[in-house]
């Protein structure tokens, strides 16, 4: 492994915990959304396209996040059905 590749590996942001779901305005990563919902990334993106899941917000050119409150509300609505 090249030295610069090794240093990049350790500069990654820490994983987002599920506790972020308890902060309504938190912006959730796709990995957190999949962990909370139990759905795969492709299923979530398909449901967004179909209007059956909250749409993400753009947080930069290549950064997409979901607002925690909208994901929580979707989960509550699914529990009632």
C-alpha positions, 0 to 999 in steps of 0.5 A: 500500500502506498503511504498516501493511500494509507493516510487517506484511509484514516482520514474518513469521517466517523460512521453516523450513529443511529442516535442522529435519528433523535435530532429532527433536523439532523441530516442522515447518510444513506447508510443510516437510513438503510439501517433504520428502515431495513430497506436497501439503498436501491429500494429507498431510491426507487421509493423516492422516485415513486414518491413513496419515501421522503426526498433527500436534500442536496448538501453539496455537489455530490452529497445527498442527505435525508432529514431525520424528522421526515424519515421518522415520520415515514416510519411512524406512518408505516407502523400505523398501516 
